[in-house]
Amino acid sequence: MKLHYREYGTYTGQRPTLIFLHGLLGSSSNWHSVARRLEAEYHIIVPDLRNHGSSPHSPRMNYPLMSRDLTELIDEHGLDSVLLIGHSMGGKLAMWLALEQPERVQALVVVDIAPVTYPDRFTPILTALQGIDLARLQSRAEADRQLRAQLEDSGLRQYLLQSLARREKGWSWRVNLKVLVRELDGILGFTMTAAGRAYLGPTLFIYGTDSDYVTAEGRPSILQRFPYARLRAVSGAGHWVYSEQPEAFLSALCHFLDGRRTQE
């Protein structure tokens, strides 16, 4: 599948390529501010994953297929390998590719997610989104009011509403809600095709201290599959670390990236 993507900076042999991957119900726009901060020093590609943003919709959605999409994107740019940075679902995708095709991943940054199966927190969100009557919707503000009855978190609502688009024939979602509902169990899970496989490249896990996605219980799974991983906590951040504490997130990320460039 040919993914839609945003590109920042320019490629040279001295400028590593970073690929940023968004989370479930997100899009490439989520990483715009971070990419703009880094584009002077790096070549950056930020795709919309399948069934999200401006990328094609598909009746299937799982990590093997998304991994194939990602390798096709890497090949499209004539690259042998890249440095992957993924948040939430995008972090799981980055881990999957690193474990399945480590030669394509120079280094790995995983943001507030672990290689474990998570409880379902998304069905109420997906149900709320499906409950909006798009045919009668007049404005984005009205959509926010409808969501407020089921989703109290205003930050979450604004994140979700980034995927609401107004077109000539009315409002529509940029995300394929029907497929995401059907494929949700696989997205929340993390089952590898090869038991015991590990990624031995440089790896950084960045997580928020106010989030419960990366816990002490999940760390053995991290270190089993990523034995050289370093874990960096960002104080005062929840699940959306990069938007809630952008300076601290960038500091952790740049320290890791600078270390990679020094070694090279």
KALIN-V400988 format. One record per run of one state. SS is the DSSP state (A for helix, B for strand, O for the rest). FROM is the first residue (numbers start at 1). TO is the last residue. If there is no record, write none. Layout:
# KALIN-V400988
SS&FROM&TO, SS&FROM&TO
This chain:
# KALIN-V400988
O&1&4, B&5&8, O&9&11, B&12&12, O&13&14, B&15&15, O&16&16, B&17&21, O&22&27, A&28&38, O&39&42, B&43&47, O&48&62, A&63&76, O&77&81, B&82&87, O&88&88, A&89&100, O&101&101, A&102&104, B&105&111, O&112&122, A&123&130, O&131&139, A&140&148, O&149&153, A&154&161, O&162&163, B&164&167, O&168&169, B&170&173, O&174&176, A&177&188, O&189&201, B&202&208, O&209&215, A&216&225, O&226&228, B&229&234, O&235&240, A&241&244, O&245&245, A&246&263, O&264&264
